[in-house]
């Protein structure tokens, strides 16, 4: 596997036995599935996050508005929106949480990712997923049952065309010879985080991913998941997770469960993140969708009171 220790995005987010923090777009609270997504406000809050030492901004790949799923992310195409955010920031990692390997052609995906890698100064960390919304698969005339194979194919193609000049590729979706993919990533590779299980075994994830982007679960259970996964690899690979938070104005307020996360004051949040760090989690990406306070205000408070304990590297 590629050594990403000098890769700007990867090294900003990940270090063994340390935890950093990121934010998912849309950086706002909203009911229903569609955020307001005032882009000027999103950029202002993203720049605030960068100035306070958050390590990453996350971009989601939601192709269609399916109301029953409750969230369309940041509305815009992730690559287009990432380019806009990239132009307004300078250091913070640009992470995908996650790009659909099954509904995007591997060569389009390889070129987009390599382009962002080059143009951003190696700030891209590529979360890669299979997708799970049947209506999207139907719209793209793709079978849900093919997700495991499509995921493996996509990652194999990405690695091959990034790392080789004029490669020959023969897979179900790619018949390539006599041409080359440009640009190449600066490391001839891009760090790829497997998202969830992506229909793969833990052994496969340990072997083929550069890290694991997982879902929140009780700390003891998360610790077991990490311990099992890490027992299968010879060297450190990072473990990241998402977390929905509703930050209370009362810094001393204890935790109340919310969907895929917690409502709490900043003091308890720090204690909880310290437990995750001890369990082996290296990065937590906050989603503010279910928050009750203005997101810019929350990011300011997190930057002042929480991020200093878990700063970008």
Buried (B, 14 or more C-beta within 10 A) or exposed (E): BBEBEEBBBBBBBBBEEBBBBBBBBBBBBBEEBBBEBEBEBBBBBBBBBBEBBBBBBBBBBBBEEBEEBEBBBBBBBBBEBBBEBBEEBEBBBBBBBBBBBBBBEBBEBBBBBBBBBBBBEBBBBBBBBBBBBEEBBEEBEBEBEBBBEBBBBBBBBBBBBBBBEEBEBEBEEBEBEEEEBEEBBBBEBBBBBBBBBBBBEBEBBBEBBBBBBBEBEEBEEBBBBBEEBBEBBEEEBBBBBBBBBBBBEEBEBEBEEBEBBBBBBBBBBBEBBEBBBEBBBBBBBBBBBBBEBBBBEBBBBBBEBBBEEBBBE
